[in-house]
Amino acid sequence: MLWILIAVILLVAIIFFIYFNRFAVLGNRIDNSLSQINVQLKRRADLIPNLIETVKGFAKHEKAAIKSVTEARKALVGAKGVEEKIKADKGLESALKTIFAIAEGYPDLKANTNFLELQRELASTEDKVAYSRQFYNDSILTYNNLCKTFPGAFFAKLYGKKEREYLQITEAEKKKVDVKF
């Protein structure tokens, strides 16, 4: 009887350790995926000065658009916290659209090797940002499922773990984009 009691106590202790470690691993995965989003946003911000210099050479009189991209990049680099970074990221995306629209009016710029390579790099980075956001939300889903399902809900309450927030897109971002030339 003593051995059965010891086995049950050992089994319960192992289960407590397993759930504690699951919460720790999932929390770390969420933190890592958020960090990956920041890495990709930084990569994009680092590409912007090269893009600006290339566009400046061809579109000297388009100073307002170039200035708006530069300011949007500065806001993204200086942003603190997830919400501020998301807001700055939206501003940068908008400013970049303006630069690419300007490029349509400069056939030599559109054909420039540096510009094309930077455009490809930015497109690749946008894909990585989108993937990082998706991975973040997938990590949140796994964590939140553990917090809501039994026996995870019991352990979440025991360890003081609460559901986490998904990255959200605003209503303005959901609207259809009209491209006009």
N, C-alpha and C positions, 0 to 999 in steps of 0.2 A: 504494500500500500504506500509506503514511503517513497518507493521508486516511481510510482505512478504520479504522486504529488510533485516530486522533483521534476519529472518529465513535463507535466502540465505547466509548472512555473517556468521552466526553461523554454517551452514552446511559446508561452505568452510573452516572455521577454524578447524572444527572437522576432515575433510579430511586431512588437513595439519598435524594435530597432529597424526592421524592414520598412515600416511606414515612415518612420522619422527620416530614414535615408532616401526614400522615394520623394518626399517633400523637398528635401535638400537638393537632390539631383534635378528635379523639375524646376525648382526656383533658380538654380544655377543655369539651366538651359534657357529660361526666360531672360535672365540677365545677359547671357551670352548673345542671344538673338537680338536683343535691343542694342547691344554693343556692335553687332554686325551691321545693323542699320546705320549707326553712327559712323562706322568705317566707310560705308558706301557713300554716305552724305559728304564726308570729308574728302573722299576720292573725287566726287563730283565737283566740290568746291575747289579742289586743287587743279582741276582741268580748266576751270573757267578763265583764269588769267591768260592762258595760252590761246583759248578761243577768242577772247577779247582782243588780244594783240593781233591775231590774224584778221579779224573783222575790221579793226581800226585801220589797217593798211589799205583796205579796199573802200571802206565807207567812212571817210573822215568827217563828213557832215552829219552822221547819224549819232551825234554825241549823247542825246537824251536816252536812246536805247542802250548804249554802251554804259552810261552812268547808272541806269536802273539795274542792269545785270550786276555791275560792280557793287552797288549798295545792297542788292539782294544777297549776293555772296557773302558780304561782310556780316549781314544779319544772321545768316546761317552759321557762319563760323563762330560768331559770338553768342549764339543761342544757348540758353541753359535750360535743362529739363525737356521732357518729351514733348509737351504741348507747344512750347516755344519753338522747338526744332521743327515740328510738323508745320507750324504756321510759317516759319522762315522758308522751309522747303517749298511750300506752295507759292510763295512770292518769287522764289528763284525759278521755279518751273515756268511761271507766267512770263518772267523777263526773258528766259531763254527762247520761248516761243516767238517773242518779238525779234530777237536776233536772227533766228532761222527764217522768219518772214522777210527780214531785210535782205538776207542772203539770196532770196528768190530774185531780187532786183539787180543782182550783180552776178552775171554769168561767169565772170572770171573768178569770183570768190567761190562760187559753187563748184567750179572745176579745180580749185586750188587743192593740192595734195594735203597740205597741212590742215586745211579746213575740213576736208572730207574725213581725214583720220580722226580729228578731234570730234567730229560729229558722230563717227562710229563709236569712239570711246565713250562719249556721253550716252549714246543709245544703249551700249553694253552696260554702263553703270546704272541707267534707269531700270534695265532688266534685273540687275542685281539688287537694287533698292526694292523693287516689287517682290522679288523672291524673299528677301530678308524680312519684309513686312509680313508676307504670307507665313514664313517659318515662325515668326514671333507669335502671330495669332494662333497657329497650330500648337505651339508650345503652351500658350495660355489655355487653349481648349483642353489639352491633356491635363494640365494642372487643375483647372476648374472642374473637370469631370471627376478627378480624384477627390476634390473637396466636396462634391455633391453626392457621390455614390457611396453605398455602404460596403465595406467598413471604413472607407477613406474619410467619410464625413465625420465619423466618430473621432478619428485620429486628427483630422483638421481642427476640430473644436478643442481637442486635448492639447494640441501643440500651438494653438492660437493662429492657425493659418486661415486666411480669408481668400475669397475669389479675387482674381486680378482682372484688370480692365483690358479689353481688346483695343488695338489701334482702330480708330474710327475714321471714316471719311465723311466730309460735310455734305450737306444737300447740294451746295454749289458744285462740288466735284462730281456729283452724280448726273448732272445735267448734260445733255447732248452738246458736243462741241461742233460749232459751225465753222468750217474753214472756207474763207473767201479769198479769191485772188483778183 
